[in-house]
Amino acid sequence: MQESSIATLAIPLSRPGGKAPAPDARPLPFWTLILLAIVALAVYGNSLKNGFTLDDVAIVQINEHVNNLDWTQIWSDNYWPKQDGVAPDILYRPLTIWSYLATRAVSPEGAWAFHLGNILLHALVTVMASVLAQRIFANRPIAWITGLLFALHPLHTEVVANIVGRAELLSAVFSLAALLVYLPTRPLLLETVPPKRSFWHGILVGLCFFLALLCKETPVALLAAFGFIDIWRYSRSNNFGISFPRWMLRQGVRYYLPLLAFFGIYLAMRVHACGMLRDPNGTSMLVNPLVAATFVERLVTPFALFAKYLNLTFWPGALSADYSFPSLMPTAKILAPLPLLGFLTTLLAGLASIKLWRKAPHIVLTIALFAFSYALVANFMAIGTIMGERLFYLPSLFVLMLVAAAGVAGYRGLLAMSPENEQHPLVVRCLALGILGTVSIAMTIRTYVRNTDWEDNIHLAIATARDNPQSAKACFWAGNILAGPTAPPQFRKFGKELLHRSIELYPTYGEAYFELAKDHRLDQDLPESVINLAQAAQYGPGKSDIRAGLDAIVPDLKLRKPDEYMPALLKNQADHPDAAAAKLAVALAYFAQEKYPEAQAACTEALRLDGHFHEAACELAVISLASGNRQQAIEMLLQYVSHVRGNAGVRFTLASTFLSLDPVKNPGAYARAEFFISQGEKLDKYDTRARTLRAQLAQKRAAMAAQAPSSTVDAHILAATGGQR
């Protein structure tokens, strides 16, 4: 029974009576491609009114490169704008950024032009997907259905309706271009003799591959895909009349060498721009729990993720902008439902590939292309996120190809069941059209509705909190938006609940504590603001916003009477005697009252409880400065900057402290001040304190230089007179 079902899939165009028709060598009619493009444009048309949401804000809306139309520096800079002087992730996508600049140049205001660009690119990918399906299957219905499903699928909304999905769209365009240029123009099933092509054809394929890499990292898997395609072509074409080593050598010289050369150029550009290929400390467990998983969990969990992607492909009911901790957690239980489903699907695909290598090579090639497109996002090697709908954009194409092939196979099989019945074909055709129409309408409605979730951050926050309340990051982001000062007042309570929910899911979520601190400050609840701010400082060291909050809360406390906040802070300390954050909260209160010994004692106790509490050490340095103990302050600040990569403000504080020292007693003070000014500038080149400190440094050096001659003469006199003037 299993063998017959595989055979049905292997002959997707069996005629009534059981005969397999010849592959269709004709290209797809131009008008059908235009129609598919129109479908793709129409289903995403309502996203034109969407604004900037989620990562669009940082990467596009407030990105200095984009707003300043910086056409040159983008080629030597990280994709993500720096936060506190540090890139959140090591990504190199200059061509994607270039496309944002081009869009901004055409439309200086608003987001509609960015969304229009995404919709047009999706329409182009849809057309290219249909053409690729025709090249592989030599079957027009399969090609058309593939294009239709790909154009309408709701899983693609995160890519198309979200501006930063441009990276997936562009990399898909250039990846498909590389494949279409590489493959023969005639369907592969009809290939008997390889087409004669010049060396420049290999350069063109390599250029498409290079452009795909400049948009996103995942197309690197094409290097292996091209090799597999050539092995596949040779195995099914009666050897092309040449030996296998000679065939591979010819392909290697014509294609693999240019591909490797372009890959080398890309690596050199990436290392020059980002300084390294990957930041080992850049991925947090919050966004990808696999970074802390065991070896067995790293092997098993990707099968669960694969099953999750397939589930969303076949039933995209609940879609989410985030799937991070703890909504998806590593597992070592291969017999759990999701890992087992993913493993069995992978096993079945492998067995089918072996079984159909000769009978249905186009099925094998499609499975292989899926594997290559999915390999780098499968999380066998932990990446920047555990899962994202955008990551399945191109891999879903090959799944939908197989779905289309299975559908056409089923349709032809039903036609062959009763060839003597004249009414039977009409019933089968009506049934097939009804199923295809129903699926298309359902996907259109779901995609249209999902597009509205990406209209703005308020809509997206509500949808994200609704669809994935088990994700700490989703709850934090949604709560931050809904409890923020720009959100409608009716959502603020819900936003606070989501922030508390995010802390419940991830108790060391520093950013969530900080947002609660800001919210309590807006509500004039200063004690709760201090308590949450201290917890934010413990779990989010080095954040400039948190450091600024610590600096700002002391003047706020000074405006209040101690009776208004001390009882609550002391009670919090009594309720949590072993909590370092509770000690820091009390230290801030004593600092505001200028009780420096008590404040220093509280900070010291916080450090005893948590030796890695870097912000408590920094606060102790600030208190020491205020009490006049500059030497202790410098020692604490030097320890702080040795552990915390970001935060320009502390570097400027160090520079200012060194400038206040006597250069005679501290000969290297000005040099160290200059060093920390330079460090601060690297972290935040727009901070005006750098300019002020440099002016002070220049004045002090000029004053010291003016005193130098008289000091030298005095030294000679003292030496000549034995100390007597």
N, C-alpha and C positions, 0 to 999 in steps of 0.2 A: 504493500500500500504506500509506503514511504517512497519507494523507488518510482512508482507511477506519478506521484505528485511532483517529484523533482523533474521527471521527464516532461510533465506539462509545462513547468516553468522554463524548461530548456528549449521548448519549441513555442515561443510566444506568439507565433503567427500561423499556427496550424490551421489549415483550411477545412471546411466541412468535408467529412470523409476521411480525415486523419492525415492528409498530405501536408507537409511543411512547405510553405511558399518560399520562393527565393528572396534573399535580402533585397531591400529597395535601395538602389544606388542613387536615386534622385535626391537632390538637396531639398530642404524644406522650402515651400513657396514663400516668397518675400512677404506676401500679405498676411500669412499666418504668424510670422514673426512680429509684424507690426501689431497684429491683434493681441498677441501675448504681452507685448510692451504696453499697450493701452490698458489691458487688464491690470497689470502691475501698477501703472500710474493711477488708475481709478481707485483701487482698493486702499491706497495710501494717500489719496488726495486730501483727506480731512486732516492729515498731520501737518499740512502747510501752515495752519494757524497755531501750531505748537510753538512754545518758547524754548528757553534754555533750561534744561533739567539735569539734575544729578551731576555727573562729571562734566557735562557741557559747560557748566559755570567756570570751573577751574581751567579746563583745557582749551576752551574757546572764548567764552564771554569776557573773562578778565585776564586772559593770557596776554602778557605784554608783547610777545612776538607777533600775535595775531593783530592786536589793536594798533601796534606801531608799524605794521607791514614790514617786519624785519625779514627780508628775503634771504639773507646770507647766514645769519647766526643760527638759524634753525638746523642747518646741516652739521653743526658741531655742538648740539645741545640735546639734552634729554627731552623725551616726549612730554613727561609730566613737569609742570612748573614746580620749582622748589618750594618747600614749606619749611620755614625756619632754617633756610639755607641748605636743606637736604632734600634730594629727590625722593618722593614716596616709593618709587619703583624704578628699576633700571630698564627703560624701554627706549628704543631708537626707531622713530617713525617719521623721519623728516618729510617724506613726500605727503603723508597724511596732513601734517601741519601746513605744508605748502598749499594744499588744497583749501585749508581753512583761510589762509591768507588771500588766495585768489578769490574766494567767495566774499571775504570782507572787502576786498578792493572793488568788487562789482556792486556790493550792497553794504554800505558802511553802517546802516542801522537795521536792527531787527534780526530775527532768526529765520524768517521765511525762506531766504535764499539758501541757507544751509540745508533746510529740510527739502527744498526743491532739488538740490544737488543729490541728496541721498535717494530721493524717489527716482530720479533719472538713472542713477547708478544701479539701483535695484532692478529697474526695467532692463537695463543693459545686461546685467547678470542673468536675468530670466531668459533673455534671447540666447545668450551664449550657452546657458544650460541646455536649452532645447537643441541647439546645434550639436553640442557634445553628445547628447543622448542619441541623436541621429547617427553620428559618426560611430558610436559604439554598437548600437542595436540594429542600425539600418532598418528602422521601423518608424514610420511617421506617427502612428497613433501613440506609441510609447514616448516619442519626443514631444509631441504636443501635450500629452497628459503630464509629463514631467514638468514642462514649463508652466502649465496651469497651476499645478499643486505648489510649485516653488513660488510662483508669483503671489499666491493667496495665503500661504501658510501663516497662521498667527504667531508661530515660534520666532518669526523673523522681525516682529515689531520692535524688539529692543535694538536691532541693528538699524532699521530703516527710520523709525520714528524718533530715535535718539541720535542726536547729531554726531556724537563720538563713535557711533557705529560706522562712521565713514572708514575707519581703519579696516574693518571686516569687508566692507563693500569694495574698497579699492584693491585690497589684497586678493579678493575673489576675482575681480575683473582681470587683473594681471596674471593670476594663477591660471585661470581658464584660457586666457590669451596664450600663455606659454604652452598649455596642453593642445589647444587647437592648432597653433602654428607647428608644433612638434609632430602631431599625428598626420597621417596622409589625409588629403582632402576628401578622398573617397572613403566610404565606410570601411572599418577595419575588417569586417567579415568578408569583404571582397578583395582584400589585399593578397596578391600572389607574388608580386615583384615589388620591392621597395622603390618608392619614387626617387628619381635622381635629383639631388639637391646639392647646392654649392656650400662651401664653408661658411659663407655669409648667412645662410639659413640658420646655422648653429649660433652665430652671433645674435641673430634676431631672437631666437628662443632664450638665449642667455640674458638678453636685455630685458625681456618680459619677466623672467625670473628675478632679475636684479630689482626691477621696479616693484615687484610684489613684495620683496624683502624690505624695501624702503617704506612700505606701508604697514607691514606687520611681520612678526618673526616667524609665524607658523608655516609659511610657504617653503621653508628650508626643506621640508619633507619631500618636495618635488624632486630633489636630487636622487632619492631612492626610487621614487615613482617612475622616473624616466628609465632607469635601469630595468625595473620590473616590466615596464611596457615593452622594451626591446626584447627581453627574454620571452615574454608572452607572444609577441609577433613572430619571433623565430620559430617557436615551438609549434605553431599552428599553420605555418605557410610552406610546408614541405622544404624547409631550410633555405629558402631563397636561392638555392643553387650554390651556396658558399658554406664554408665551415663556420661553426659557432664562434671560435676564437677570432676568425677574420671579421665576422659580422660585428662582434662587440668592439673589436679594435677600430673598425671603421666608424662606428657610432661614437666611440670614445674620442677619437680625434675630431670628429665633426661637431659633436654636441657636448660630451662630458667635459672636455678641456675648457671650452668657453664658459660652461656653467660653473666649474670650479674657479676659474679666473674671476668671474663676477662675484662669486661667493667670497673669495678672498678680499676683493675690494670692499665689499659690504662689511666684512669683519673688521678690516682696518678702519673704516669710517666709524663703525660702532664703538670700537675700543678708544679711538681718538675722542669721540664725543662724550662717552659715558665713563671712560676710565677703566671699565671692566665689562666682562660679558654678563655677569649676574651678581647682584648684591646678596650674599648669603644671609645677611641680617635684615633684608628688606621685606620679607614675607612674614606676616604675623600669624599666629595661630588663630586669631580672630577671623581672618579672611580665608585661611586655608589650614584647617586642623591637621592636614597630612604632614605639615612640617614637623610635627611632634609625634607622628605615628610610628609604630613599630614596623619592622620589615614585612611581617605577615600582613599587617593592616594596609601597607602600601601596595601589596600585591592584590588583596581582595577588594578593597574599596573602589578602585577604578571600574570593576565589573558592576558594582552597585550604581556608580555614576552613569555608566553606559545604559543600564536599564532605565534610569531616571530620564535620560535624554530620549530614549525610545518611547517611553511613556508620554512625554510631552509632545513628541512627534505625532503619535497616534491619538492622543487625547489632550489637546492644549487648553484644558479648562481653567486651571489655576496657574497663571504665569506670574513670575516675580522678578523684580529688578535685583534681588539679592538672595543667595542661597548659603550664606556663610554660617559660622559657628553659632549655636549648636544644632541648626536645622538639618545639616548633613554632617555626620560624624564618621570618623574612620571605624571600620569594623574588620574583625578577623574571622567572622562567622560566614563561611562560604555557603552554608545551607540556609542562611536567612533569605527571605523572598527576593529582595532586589539583587544581591550578589549572585544568587543562584540563577535568576533569570538572565542577568548579564552574561554569566559564564556559559550557560547553555546556549544562548544566542550566538556567542562567539564560537563555541564548539561546533554548532550546527553550520555556521558560515564557513568554518574551516573544512569540515567534512564535505559540504556541498561544493566547495572550490576544488577539492580533490576529485570528487565524483564527476563534476561537470567540466573538468579541464579540457576535455576533447569534445564533449557533447554540446556544451554551451559556454564557450570561452568568453563571450561577452558578459555573462553573469559573473564569472570569475574576475574579469577585469574590473567590473563595477565594485565588487566587494573589496578588491585590492585598493582601488582608488579611495574608497571610503576609509579603509584602514590607514592609508598614508595621510589623508586629510585630517583624520581624527587623532593620530598617534601623539602629537605634541600637546594636545589639550586633554588627553585621557587621564593625566595626573599619575601615571606610573612614576614619573619624575615630577615632584611637587612644583606647581607653577604659582603665579600670583594670586589665584583664587581657586577655590575647590570646584566651583561650577558656575557657569553663566550661559544664558540662552544664546548670547551673541557668539559664543565659542562653537556652537553647533551649526552656524549659518552655512558654511560650505560643506561640512560633512553631511548635513541633512539632504543636500542635493542628491547624493548617491543613494541614500535610503529611499528617497522619493522616486528615483529611477527604478529601483527594485520593486517598489510598490506599483508603479505604472506598468512594469513588465509583468508582474503577477496579475494585475487587473486585466491586461490585454490577453494574457494566457487563459485566465478564467473565462473571459468573454468568448474566445475562440473555442475553448473546450465545450462550453455550453452550446455553441452553434453546431459542433460536430456530433452532439448527442443524438439528434433526431433529424438527419438530413432529408428523410422522406416526407416530413411534415412541413407543408408550405407555410403554415402560420408560425411555426416555431422560430424562424429567424427574426420575424418582426417582434415577437414577444421578447426574445433575448435582447434585441437592440433597444427596445423601449425600457427594459429593465436596466440595461447598462447605462443608458443615458439618464435614467431616473436616479441611479446611485451616484453617478458622476455629478449630476446637477445638484443633488441634495448635499453631497460633500462640499461642493464648490460654494453653494449658498451659505452653508454653515460656517465654513472657513472665512468667507467674506464678512459675515456678520461679526464673528469673533475678532477678526483683525480690525475691523472698523471700530468696534467698541474698545479694544485694547489700545488703539491709537489715541483715544481720548484720555487714557490714563497718563500719557506722556505729554499732555497739554501744558502743564506747568508743575512746579514742585509740590504745590498743594494737592492737586489731583493724584500725582504719583505717590506722595507720602500716604494718602488715605488708601490707595490701592495696595501699596507695598505692605502696610500694616495689616491690611485685611487678608492678603494672600499668603504671607509668610510670617506670622507672629512668633514663630519659633527661632527666628534669626536675630541675634543680638544687634548686629550691625544694621539690619533693616529697621528694627524698632528704634535704635538710636537715631538713625538718619531721619526717619519719619517723625519721631518726637521732636528732634531739633528744628525741623521745618514747622511743625504744627504749633509748637510752644514758643516760636520765635516772635520778635516784636512786629514783624511784617505780616504775620498770619492773622486771619480773622479771629476775633476774640472768642467765638464759640468753639474754636478748636484747641484753645490753650490747655484746658483741663485734660483733654485726650492726649495732647502732646506730652504733658507731664507724666501721665500714666505710662506712656510708651518709653520715656526716658527711665523711669523706675523699672519697667519691664526689661529693658536692655541690661541694667545693672543686675537684676535678678538672674538673667541668663549668663552674664559675664561679669562677675563681681569686681574684677579689677579694671573695669572700663573707665579709664581716666577722663576721656572726652565727655562721657555721659555725666559724670560728676560735675565737670566744669560747666556744662550747659544748665544743670540744675542750680549750680551756684549763681550763674547769671540770672536765672529765672527768679530765684529767691531774692536776689538783690533788687530786681525790678519791683518785686512785691514788698520791698522795704523790710524783709525778714532777714536782718543782718546776721544773727547767730547761725541760722541754717545755711546761709550763703558761705560763711567762714568755714563751717564744718565740711560742706561739700567741696569747697575750694581746696581745703587741706587734703582731702581724699584724692582730688584730681591731681594735686601736686605729687602725691605718693605714687600714683599709677600712670602718670603721664609726664615723666621728667623731660626737660629740655624744650617743652612747648613754649613758644614765645607768648602765646595768649595766656597761658597759665601763669607764667612768670610776671606778665603785666598785671594779671589779676591779683597776684600776691602783693605787688607793689602798690596797687590802687586801693586794696581793701583796708590798709592801715590808716590812710587819711580819712576814709569813711568811718572807721571806728573812732577816730579822734573827735569826730563831730558828735558822737553819742556819749552819754554818760555810761561809765562802766557797769552800773547797775542794770542797764538795758541789755547787755550781752554776756557779761561774765557768768551769771548763774547758769545760763544754758550751756555755755562752753565747759564750765567746771563739771556740770552734771554729765555732759557727754564724755568727759574724761573719766569720771567715776564709773560710768556704765561700761566703758571700754578701756580698762586699765592697761591692756597690752597693745593698744592701737597706737601706732606711731603718728597717724594723721591727727588723732585727738590731741596729742602733745603739741603738734605744730599749730593747731587751731588756738590753743591756749597761749603759745608763744607769740602769735600774731597779736593777741589781745594785750598781753603784757608789753609788747613793743609799742603798741598804740598809746599806752599809758606811760611810756618812757621808763618802764621798770626793766632796765637792761639786764641786770643779773638774773632776774626771774625768767625773762625771755630767753636768755642764753642757756639757762638750766633746762628749760622745757625743750629747746631745740636739741641740746645734747642728749636728753633722754629719748627723744624721737630717733636720733641716730643710733642710740644703743639698742633700741627695739628693732630697727631696720637699718642695717649697715649700708644698704644701697639706696637710702632715701636722699637722693641727690639734691632735691629742692629744699629739704630741711638744712642740708649743709650750706646751700647758697643763702638761705634766709639767716642762718647763723653768721655768715660773713657780712650780710647787710646790717645786722644788729651790731656786730663788732665795729663796723665802720661808723655807725651812728654814735657808738659809745667811745670812739676815738682810738680803738685798737686796730690800727691799719695793718700791722704785720700779721695778726691772726686772720684778718679779713682776706689778705692776699693769699695766704696759705690755703684757706678754705676755697676761695674762688679758683685757684690753680688746680686743686683737686677736682672741682666741679667740671671745668672745661676739659680735663683729661678723660672724663667719663661720658660727657654729653656732647654729641657731635654738633647739634644745632645751637640756636639761641645766640643771636648777635648781640643782644642787649648786655649779657653778662660779660662778653668780651670788651664791650665799650666801657663797662663799669671797671673792669680790670685796668684798661688803658688809662682811664681817668684817675684811678688810684695811684698808678705808677707815676703819672704826671704830677701828683701832689707831693711826691717824695723829694727829699733833698738830693740833688744829683751828686753832690760831693760825698755824702755818706752812702749813697746808693748809685754807684757809677753806671750801672746798666739799666737804670730805670727808664730813661727816655727810649732806649732801643727796644725794651720790652713793651713800652707803651705803643710804639710804632708797629711792633709785631701784632699786637692784639687789635689795633685799629684795622690793620690789613685783613686779619681773620674775620673781624666783624663785617667789613665791606664785602668779603667773599660770600658771607652768609646772607647779607641783605644790602645790596648795593644802593638801595634807595633810602636808607636810614640817614637822616640829616645829622645825626650825632657824629658820624665819621668826619664830615666836613668841619664841624665845630672843634673836635678834638685835634684834627690835623692843624688847624689854625693855632690852637693853644700850644701844640708841640713846636710849631715853627717859632712862635714868640719866645718860648722858654729856651729853645736852642740859640736863638739870636741873642737873648739876654746873657746866656752863659758864654757865648763866643765873645761878647763885648767885655766881659769880666776876665776873660782868659789871659790877656797880656799882663795886666797888673798883678794877677795871681802868680804868673810865672816869674816876674821881677821880684815879688815878695819872697818866693821860694828860693831864688838865687841869693838874695840878701841874707835870709835866715841861714842858708847853708854856709855862706862866707863868714858870717859873724858868730857861727856856733850857736845860733838861736838868739843872739842879742841884736837888737835893731839899733 
